[in-house]
Amino acid sequence: MKKRLFSGIQPSGDVHIGNYLGAIKNWVNLIDNYDCIFCIVDYHAITVDYDPVDMQKRITNAVAVNVAAGLNPERCIIFVQSHVPEHTELAWILNTITPMGHLERMTQFKEKAQQHAANINAGLFNYPVLQSADILLYKAEVVPVGADQVQHIELAREVARKFNMCYGNVFPEPHVILSSAPRIMGLDAKTKMSKSLNNYISLVEPPESIWKKLSVAVTDENRKRRIDPGNPEICNIFALHKHFSTQEQIEWSAKGCRTAGIGCLECKKVLSDNIVKELTPIREKAEKLLNDKDYVLNVLQTGAKKCREIATQTMAEVRAKLGLR
């Protein structure tokens, strides 16, 4: 039997190329080798301020774009977290065995608390416990994540180990799979690509918008003029070339940067054309899916039904171990 894989994506707005390179592309490559479950984690998305009116639209968009990018529902499960109530039931149970000190050390909580200083809530603090429940509920053995989530998966391992020691074996300890692009920087070249920081390119971005954003994106600051040589390894545009361009184009970009043989706008234009070429089929398919809401609804209903079957069985084991039968 294939090992089970679980991963999730927040319905927090546009799915961008950071999500695509750091997560979705990796997921697509893993489908054939694992029993894959992919979750739209809407409960995680409500730990920060959001507009409830837009939530269903954001969920639908996330599903459509992920399917368009290659997550074929006939080869994997796609569902919405809140459609399977066992997630929050298991999260409460895991809260009772998770030390406060472990949560206080979570780097992402500290970062989120700074970004959302007006709304530092208990959900934001307990976020990693719910994430552990998401994974352990399906007894997932592998979890593909970006580098910023590794600490959370380590916590899930510790929680699984502690539950098994206290009450008896139920959960396998999940292991991390890092993508080949674990951290994609934003167009400002200072912070991770993020919807909230508006430093991203969406997977459904029109070609003219892609070029508009790239044309003003930050490059090697040493290249103030075209004749100034630069260092491609510290240039964010060159980093993106590595993911969207051919080997010949990557070498052309590196050489041109070092020798001042090409200007930054030339380099950006080639990158823009390559991004447009790769994203256009995704954008077109996503648009078709968004016009077929019945299809999207059926994908989610089918996924939730399959996950409820797994989750119900897991929770029966958990309750039995806890003496809650």
C-alpha positions as CSV (number, residue, x, y, z in Angstrom):
1,M,0.0,0.0,0.0
2,K,1.1,3.6,-0.7
3,K,2.0,5.8,2.2
4,R,-0.6,8.4,3.0
5,L,0.3,12.1,2.3
6,F,-1.5,15.1,3.7
7,S,-1.0,18.8,3.0
8,G,-3.2,21.9,3.1
9,I,-3.5,25.3,1.6
10,Q,-5.3,28.3,3.1
11,P,-8.2,30.0,1.1
12,S,-6.7,33.4,1.9
13,G,-7.0,35.0,-1.5
14,D,-5.1,34.6,-4.8
15,V,-3.0,31.4,-5.2
16,H,0.4,32.8,-6.2
17,I,3.5,31.4,-7.8
18,G,5.1,31.0,-4.4
19,N,2.3,28.6,-3.5
20,Y,2.7,27.0,-7.0
21,L,6.5,26.5,-6.8
22,G,6.7,25.8,-3.1
23,A,3.7,23.5,-2.8
24,I,1.3,22.7,-5.7
25,K,4.0,21.7,-8.2
26,N,5.5,19.4,-5.7
27,W,2.1,17.9,-4.8
28,V,1.4,17.1,-8.4
29,N,4.7,15.2,-8.7
30,L,3.9,13.2,-5.6
31,I,0.4,12.0,-6.6
32,D,1.5,8.8,-8.3
33,N,3.7,7.7,-5.4
34,Y,1.4,8.4,-2.4
35,D,-2.2,8.2,-1.3
36,C,-2.7,11.9,-1.4
37,I,-5.2,14.1,0.6
38,F,-5.2,17.8,0.0
39,C,-7.2,20.1,2.3
40,I,-8.5,23.7,1.9
41,V,-7.8,24.7,5.5
42,D,-10.5,27.3,6.1
43,Y,-10.4,27.0,9.9
44,H,-6.8,28.1,9.8
45,A,-7.7,31.0,7.7
46,I,-10.1,32.5,10.3
47,T,-7.3,33.0,12.8
48,V,-6.6,36.4,11.2
49,D,-9.0,39.2,10.2
50,Y,-11.0,38.3,7.1
51,D,-14.3,39.1,5.3
52,P,-16.8,36.3,5.9
53,V,-18.7,37.3,2.8
54,D,-15.7,36.4,0.6
55,M,-14.9,33.1,2.3
56,Q,-16.9,30.8,0.0
57,K,-15.5,32.6,-3.1
58,R,-12.0,32.1,-1.8
59,I,-12.6,28.4,-1.1
60,T,-14.0,27.9,-4.6
61,N,-11.1,29.8,-6.2
62,A,-8.6,27.8,-4.2
63,V,-10.1,24.5,-5.4
64,A,-10.4,25.6,-9.1
65,V,-6.8,26.9,-9.2
66,N,-5.4,23.8,-7.5
67,V,-7.3,21.5,-9.8
68,A,-6.3,23.6,-12.9
69,A,-2.6,23.4,-11.7
70,G,-2.7,19.6,-11.8
71,L,-4.4,18.2,-8.7
72,N,-6.7,15.8,-10.5
73,P,-9.6,14.8,-8.2
74,E,-9.6,11.4,-9.8
75,R,-6.1,10.8,-8.5
76,C,-6.3,12.4,-5.1
77,I,-8.7,13.7,-2.5
78,I,-9.5,17.4,-2.2
79,F,-11.8,18.6,0.5
80,V,-12.6,21.5,2.9
81,Q,-11.4,21.3,6.5
82,S,-14.6,22.5,8.1
83,H,-16.6,19.8,6.2
84,V,-15.1,17.2,8.4
85,P,-15.8,18.1,12.1
86,E,-13.4,15.5,13.4
87,H,-10.6,17.9,12.8
88,T,-11.6,20.2,15.6
89,E,-12.6,17.3,17.9
90,L,-9.1,15.8,17.6
91,A,-7.5,19.2,18.0
92,W,-9.2,19.6,21.4
93,I,-7.9,16.3,22.5
94,L,-4.4,17.0,21.3
95,N,-4.6,20.4,23.1
96,T,-4.7,18.4,26.4
97,I,-1.3,16.8,25.8
98,T,0.5,19.7,24.0
99,P,2.8,21.7,26.4
100,M,2.3,25.4,26.3
101,G,6.0,25.9,26.2
102,H,6.2,24.1,22.8
103,L,3.6,26.5,21.3
104,E,5.4,29.5,22.7
105,R,8.5,28.5,20.8
106,M,6.8,28.4,17.5
107,T,8.5,30.9,15.2
108,Q,5.5,31.4,12.9
109,F,3.3,32.5,15.9
110,K,5.8,35.2,16.8
111,E,5.8,36.4,13.1
112,K,2.0,36.3,12.8
113,A,1.6,38.1,16.1
114,Q,3.7,40.9,14.8
115,Q,1.8,41.1,11.5
116,H,-1.6,40.9,13.3
117,A,-0.9,42.8,16.5
118,A,-4.5,43.9,16.9
119,N,-5.8,40.4,16.8
120,I,-3.5,38.0,18.7
121,N,-6.0,35.3,19.5
122,A,-5.9,31.9,21.1
123,G,-6.6,30.3,17.7
124,L,-3.4,31.9,16.3
125,F,-1.5,30.5,19.3
126,N,-3.1,27.0,18.9
127,Y,-2.8,26.9,15.1
128,P,0.0,24.2,15.2
129,V,-2.2,21.9,17.3
130,L,-5.0,22.0,14.8
131,Q,-2.4,21.4,12.1
132,S,-1.2,18.4,14.0
133,A,-4.9,17.2,14.1
134,D,-5.2,17.7,10.4
135,I,-2.3,15.4,9.7
136,L,-2.8,12.8,12.4
137,L,-6.5,12.4,11.8
138,Y,-5.6,10.6,8.5
139,K,-2.6,8.9,9.9
140,A,-0.5,10.6,7.3
141,E,3.1,9.4,7.2
142,V,4.4,12.2,5.0
143,V,3.7,15.9,4.8
144,P,5.1,18.1,2.0
145,V,5.7,21.7,3.3
146,G,7.8,24.7,2.9
147,A,10.7,25.4,5.2
148,D,8.6,27.7,7.4
149,Q,6.3,24.8,8.3
150,V,9.0,22.3,9.3
151,Q,8.8,23.3,13.0
152,H,5.0,22.6,13.0
153,I,5.5,19.1,11.6
154,E,8.1,18.4,14.2
155,L,5.5,19.4,16.8
156,A,3.0,17.0,15.2
157,R,5.6,14.2,15.5
158,E,6.1,15.0,19.2
159,V,2.3,15.1,19.8
160,A,1.8,11.8,18.1
161,R,4.6,10.2,20.1
162,K,3.2,11.6,23.4
163,F,-0.3,10.4,22.6
164,N,1.0,6.9,21.8
165,M,3.0,6.7,24.9
166,C,0.2,7.9,27.2
167,Y,-2.7,6.0,25.7
168,G,-1.5,3.4,23.2
169,N,-0.4,3.4,19.6
170,V,-2.8,5.1,17.2
171,F,-0.7,7.6,15.2
172,P,2.3,7.2,13.0
173,E,4.9,10.0,13.3
174,P,4.7,12.1,10.1
175,H,7.8,13.0,8.2
176,V,8.5,16.2,6.1
177,I,9.1,16.3,2.4
178,L,10.6,19.6,1.4
179,S,9.9,20.9,-2.1
180,S,12.8,21.9,-4.4
181,A,11.6,25.5,-3.9
182,P,10.9,25.7,-0.2
183,R,11.0,29.5,0.1
184,I,10.0,31.8,-2.8
185,M,10.8,35.5,-2.1
186,G,8.3,38.2,-3.1
187,L,8.8,40.8,-5.8
188,D,10.2,43.2,-3.2
189,A,13.1,40.6,-2.7
190,K,12.9,41.3,1.0
191,T,10.1,39.0,2.3
192,K,8.5,35.7,1.5
193,M,6.0,36.0,-1.4
194,S,2.7,36.8,0.3
195,K,-0.8,37.9,-0.6
196,S,-1.0,40.1,2.5
197,L,2.2,41.9,1.5
198,N,1.0,42.3,-2.1
199,N,4.4,41.2,-3.4
200,Y,3.2,38.3,-5.6
201,I,2.1,37.1,-9.0
202,S,-1.1,35.2,-9.0
203,L,-1.5,31.9,-10.9
204,V,-4.5,33.5,-12.8
205,E,-2.7,36.8,-13.4
206,P,-3.3,38.2,-17.0
207,P,-0.1,38.5,-19.1
208,E,-0.1,42.3,-19.1
209,S,-0.3,42.3,-15.3
210,I,2.5,39.8,-15.0
211,W,4.8,42.1,-17.0
212,K,3.7,45.2,-15.1
213,K,4.6,43.6,-11.8
214,L,7.9,42.1,-13.0
215,S,9.0,45.3,-14.7
216,V,9.3,47.1,-11.4
217,A,10.4,44.1,-9.3
218,V,13.6,44.5,-7.3
219,T,16.8,43.1,-8.8
220,D,20.5,43.1,-7.7
221,E,20.8,46.6,-6.1
222,N,24.4,46.8,-7.4
223,R,23.1,47.2,-10.9
224,K,22.0,50.8,-10.8
225,R,22.8,51.2,-14.5
226,R,22.8,48.8,-17.4
227,I,26.7,48.9,-17.6
228,D,27.0,47.9,-13.9
229,P,27.9,44.2,-13.5
230,G,25.9,42.3,-10.9
231,N,25.7,39.0,-9.0
232,P,22.8,36.8,-10.2
233,E,22.9,34.6,-7.1
234,I,21.5,37.5,-5.0
235,C,19.0,38.6,-7.6
236,N,15.4,37.5,-7.1
237,I,14.6,37.7,-10.8
238,F,17.4,35.2,-11.5
239,A,16.0,32.9,-8.7
240,L,12.7,32.9,-10.6
241,H,14.4,32.1,-13.9
242,K,15.6,28.9,-12.3
243,H,12.0,27.7,-12.0
244,F,10.5,29.0,-15.2
245,S,13.3,29.2,-17.8
246,T,15.3,26.8,-19.9
247,Q,18.8,25.9,-18.9
248,E,20.1,27.9,-21.8
249,Q,18.1,31.0,-20.7
250,I,19.3,30.6,-17.1
251,E,22.9,30.6,-18.2
252,W,22.2,33.6,-20.5
253,S,20.7,35.5,-17.6
254,A,23.6,34.7,-15.2
255,K,26.3,35.6,-17.8
256,G,24.5,38.7,-18.8
257,C,24.2,39.9,-15.2
258,R,27.8,39.3,-14.3
259,T,29.2,41.0,-17.4
260,A,26.6,43.7,-17.8
261,G,25.9,42.2,-21.2
262,I,22.1,42.5,-20.8
263,G,19.9,45.0,-19.0
264,C,17.5,44.0,-16.2
265,L,14.5,44.8,-18.3
266,E,15.7,42.4,-21.0
267,C,16.1,39.7,-18.3
268,K,12.7,40.4,-16.9
269,K,11.0,40.3,-20.3
270,V,12.3,36.7,-21.0
271,L,11.2,35.7,-17.5
272,S,7.8,37.3,-18.0
273,D,7.3,35.4,-21.3
274,N,8.2,32.1,-19.7
275,I,5.8,32.7,-16.7
276,V,3.0,33.6,-19.1
277,K,3.6,30.5,-21.1
278,E,3.4,28.2,-18.1
279,L,0.5,30.0,-16.3
280,T,-1.8,30.6,-19.3
281,P,-3.1,27.0,-19.4
282,I,-3.7,27.1,-15.7
283,R,-5.5,30.4,-15.9
284,E,-7.7,29.3,-18.7
285,K,-8.7,26.0,-17.1
286,A,-9.4,27.7,-13.7
287,E,-11.7,30.1,-15.5
288,K,-13.6,27.2,-17.0
289,L,-13.9,25.5,-13.6
290,L,-15.1,28.7,-11.9
291,N,-17.9,28.7,-14.4
292,D,-18.9,25.2,-13.5
293,K,-19.7,25.5,-9.8
294,D,-21.5,22.2,-9.8
295,Y,-18.3,20.4,-10.7
296,V,-16.3,22.2,-7.9
297,L,-19.1,21.4,-5.4
298,N,-19.1,17.7,-6.4
299,V,-15.3,17.5,-6.0
300,L,-15.6,18.9,-2.4
301,Q,-18.6,16.7,-1.5
302,T,-16.9,13.6,-2.8
303,G,-13.7,14.5,-1.0
304,A,-15.4,15.2,2.3
305,K,-17.3,11.9,2.2
306,K,-14.1,9.9,1.7
307,C,-12.3,11.9,4.5
308,R,-15.2,11.4,6.9
309,E,-14.9,7.7,6.5
310,I,-11.3,7.8,7.5
311,A,-11.8,10.4,10.2
312,T,-14.7,8.5,11.8
313,Q,-12.6,5.4,12.1
314,T,-9.6,7.3,13.6
315,M,-11.7,9.0,16.2
316,A,-13.3,5.8,17.2
317,E,-9.8,4.5,18.0
318,V,-8.9,7.7,19.8
319,R,-12.0,7.7,22.0
320,A,-11.5,4.0,22.9
321,K,-7.9,4.7,23.9
322,L,-9.1,7.7,26.0
323,G,-11.8,5.7,27.7
324,L,-14.5,7.8,26.2
325,R,-16.5,5.0,24.5
